[in-house]
Amino acid sequence: MSARTDTAELSWGWVRNPRFDLLFIVGTAGLGCVFALAALAKPSLFPLLLTIDVWLLGYHHVVSTFTRLGFDGESRQQHRFHIWVLPLLVFTGTFTVYKLAGVWPLMSIYFYWQGWHYLRQSYGVSRILDRASRRPPSDNPATVWMLYLLPLAGLLHRSAQGSTTFLKLDVRMLPVPQEVAWVAAASALVAVAAWATFQVRALRSGTGSPVQTLYLATHAGMFTLGYFVIPSLETGWLGLNVWHNAQYILIVWLFHNRRFGDKVSQAHPFLSTLSQSRRMLHYLVVCVGISALLYTFILKGLGWIPAASLLIVQTLNFHHYIVDSLIWKVRQPAVRRNLGLAA
């Protein structure tokens, strides 16, 4: 019975187990939908929902990056440049942009870079799930097209809307003609339809991963909801942001959990203790506590210095985007090993 269960789990493509994976795929998407639809139904709730997202998920998910970079001596040694040098370089660039042109370039960079960041994380998650079944990756030729075209078409659609503010700060969108946005949306629709057709065939033949298919369906649904269905830029963004943040927090925890195998490491006692399965809540509480202290200092302690809070927060965001593009590549042996993936 155990062997048959293991085989069934591998054929489904679970990364950890059905409970965790469904929380990761359906739970995070459902949470994003709840936030977005609640703000859509009652716009007066948006400030409260944004505050909850930012303090419990957003800041936490940025701090989660540093649990990978510096929560133990081995990681600090490996990522010295990312911890000590890169933040200074990013802050220098952020400060220079602000001094030359003010707030709007920072918010514009933030909006578009964040959209790309969402896309790339979703692409990475798809690759992880595709490899979790210990079989050759799916050969659906439309997967990458769907993964990329739908979010990019959404960004073009938002650009064509021409919003001038984002989160109450000045922003300038790329001057995209509405006709270009329509063509992009139509191309994305074709890609989604092609992906669905090929994926059904792959599932019938046994070469497709059911879990990856479920995830890609939520990918299509969340980006459609966030960029196209919801008319408000900020309300649609809120749903995507909640989904993205919650996903990332669970990915980082899974990485640590698999790395230490539910055992306390004598070399890394603090992180390995927090990363055990029965201590997941403790891990989350510690990260939320650290992020609350850090961002309270940034927003309150530095509030008397003009634009200091904005510059530091954006530096942390941009640093997070750069680091994530480097440390989560599935082709890296440590990433595959600590996520339990096949070579």
N, C-alpha and C positions, 0 to 999 in steps of 0.2 A: 504493500500500500504506500509506503514512504517513497519508494522509487517511482511509482506511478504518479504520486503527487508532485515530486520534484520535476519529472518530465513534463507534466501538465503546466507547471509554473514557468518552466523554461519556454515551452511552446507559446504561452501567452505573452511572454516577454516582460514579466515583472522585474523591476530593478531591485527592489528589496522584498516586498511581499504585497499581496492584494490590498491590505488595509492602508499601508503607507502610500502605495502608488495611487490609489484612488483618492486619498487625501491630497496628494501632490497634484494630480491632474484635474479631478472633478471638484475637489474642495476649494482649491485656490481660484479656479475659474468661477465657481459659484459665489465665492466671497466677492470677487471683483464685480460680478453682475449685481449682487445685492447692493453694494455701495453705489454703483452707477445708476441703477434703476431707482433706488431710494432718492438720490439727489435729483434725478429727472422728474420723479413724481412730486417731490416737495423741495424746490430749489433752496428754501430757507435752511434745509439741513446740510447744505454743501459745506459751510465752514466747520461744522461739528465733525462731519465725516472726514473732511480733509485733515483736521487735527488728529483724529484717531489714526488715520492712515500714516501720517507723517511721524507721529511719536511712537506708535507701536510697531510699525512695519518699515517705513521709509528710512528713518535714521538707523533703525536696527539693522536693516539690510546692508547699509553702507558699512557699519561697524562689523558685520559678519565677515566682510572681506578681510579685515584685520585679524580675525581669528584664524584665518588661513595664513596670513603673513607673519604674525608675530606673537601668537599665544604660547609658543614654546620655543626653546633655544634653537632647535634644528631649523624651524621655519624662519626665525629671525636671521639666522646665518645665511640661509638660501636666498632670502628676499631683501638683503641689505639695501640694495639700490631702490627697490620699490618703497621701502619704509622711510629711508632717510633722504635720498636725493630727489626722487621723482616728485614728492609733494612740493619741494622748493621750486622745482622747474615749473610745475603746473601753476603754483601760486604766482610766480613771476609772469607767466603768460596771461593769467587771469587778470592780474593787477594792471598789466600793460594795456590790455584791451579796454578795461574800465577807464583808465586815465585818458586814453585816446578818444573814446567814443561814448562812454557812459554805460548805463544799465542795459539798454536794449540789445546791444550785441551779445552780452552774456546770456540774456534770457533767450535770444534767438538760437544761439549755439546750444544752450541747454535743451530747448525743445526738440531740435532736429537730432542732436547727438543722442538724446535719451530715446527718441523713436528708433534710431538705428540700434541702440543698446538693447531695447526690447526685442527687436527682430533677431539680433545675433544670439541672445540668450535662448529664444525659442528655437532657433536653428540648432543650437548646441543641445538642448533638451531632446529634440527630435533624434539627433544622432546617438545620444545616450540610450534612449529607449529602443532605437533600431538595433543596437548592438547587445542589448540586455538578454536576448534569447539565445546567445551563444551560437548563432548561425550566421551565414553571410548576410551583409546588410541588404535591405530591400532594394530592388532594382527599379522601383517606380520612377520613370523618367520625369514625371511632373512634380515630384515632391519639392525639389529645390525651387522650381518656378513658383509654386503656390506659396511656399514659405516666404519668399522674397517679394513677389509682386503684390500680394495683398497688403502688407504693411506699407510698402513704398507708395502704392496707389492711395492708401489712406493719408499718408503725409502730403501727397500732392493735392488731395481733396481738401484737407485742412488749409493748405497754403492758398488754394484758390478762394477760400472763404475770406481771406484777408484780415484776420483778427489783428487788432492793434494792442491788445493787452493779454497777458497770460499770468494767472495767479496774482492779479492786481498790479503787475509791473509791465512796463513798456516792452513790446516785442514787435518785430517786423518779420512778416512771412515772405518767403520767396515769391516773386511775381509770376505765379503760374496761371496761364489762361484756363478758363473753365473747360474749354474744349480738350486741352491736354489732360486735365484731370478725368474727364469722361472716358477718353481713350485708355488711360491707365486703369480705370475701374473696370472697363470692359475686358481688358487683357487679363486682369486679375480674376475676373469671373470665369473666363475660359480656362485659366490655369487651375482653378478650384474644381471645375467640372471634369477636366482631364484627370486631375489627381484622383478624384472620387471614382472615376471609371477604372483607372488602372489599379487602384487600391482594392476595389471589390474583386477584381480578377486575382490579385496577389493573395487575398485572404482565402478565396476559393481554392487556389492551388496549394495553399499551405506555406507560401513563401513570405507572406506579409505578417507583421506583428500586430495582433489585436490591440495591445496596449499602446503602441506607437500610433496606430490608427485613431484610437480614442483621443490621444493627445493632439494629433494634428487637426482633428475635428474641433477641439476647444481652441486651438490656435486660430483657425478660420473664424470661429464664432466670436472670439474676444476682439480680434482686430476689426471684424465687420461691425460689431456693436460699438466699439470705442471710437472708430473713425468715420463710420458711415451712418449707422442707424440713429445714434444720439446726435442731435443737431448742435448741442453746445460743445465747444472745444474743451472746456475745462471739465465738464461732467463726463464726457467720453474718456478723457485722459485719466480721470480718477479711477475708473474701472480697470483700465489697463495697468495703472500704477499699482493698485492693490494686488492684482493678479501677479504681476512681475515681482513685487517685493516679497510676497508670501512664498512664491516659488523659490526664489533665491535663498531665502532663509532655510528652507527645507533641504535644498541642494547642499548647502554648506554643512548642515548638521549631518546629513547622510555621508558626506565625504569623511568627516571626522569619525563618525560611528564605524564606518567600514575600515578606516585606517587603524583603529585601535582594537577592533573586534570585540567590543564589550569587555575589555580587560584594562585594568589600571596599569599604565606604563610607568616604570620607575624613573625613566628619563623625562617623561612628560606627565606628571601626576595630575596637575590641575586640569589641563585640556582633556586628557583621557578619561578622567572621572566624570567631567561634564558631558562627555560624548557617549556615555553608555546609554543603552536603550531605555532603561528605567529612570534615567535622569534627564530626559529630553526637556521636561518642563524647567528643570534647574538651569540647563543651558540657555533656554530662551529668556528666563528671568535675568540671568547674569548679563546677557547681551543687551536686553532692554534697559537694564540699570546703567550699564556703561554708556550706552547711547544717550540716555536721558541726562546723565551728568555732563557728558561732552557737549551736547547741543544746548543744554541750558547755559553753560558757560559761554558758548559761542554767541548765542542769541541775547543773553542778558548781560553777561560779564563784559562782552565787547560792544554792547549796544551804544555806549557813549562815543565810540570812534566811528565817524561817518563811513558808511558802506562796509565796515569791517566784517559784520556778520554775513552779508551777502557774499563777499569775496571768499571768506573761509568756507562757507557752505558750498559754494560753487567749486572751489578748489577740491574739496572732498568728493563732490560728485564727479568731476572730470577725472580725478585721480582714480576713482572707482571704475569708471568706464575703461580707462587705459589698462589698469591692472587686470580687470576681468578678461580683457581680450587676449591676455598673455598667459594666465595661469589655469585656464579651464579647457585647454585644447585637448580633445579626446585622443589625439595621437600621442600625447605624453604618457609614458608608461605609468607614472605615479597616479595620474588622473584615472586611467583605466583600472589600475589595481585597486584604488581606494573607492571606486564606484562599482567594483565587482563586474567589470566588463571584459569581454573577450578581446584578445589582441587584434 
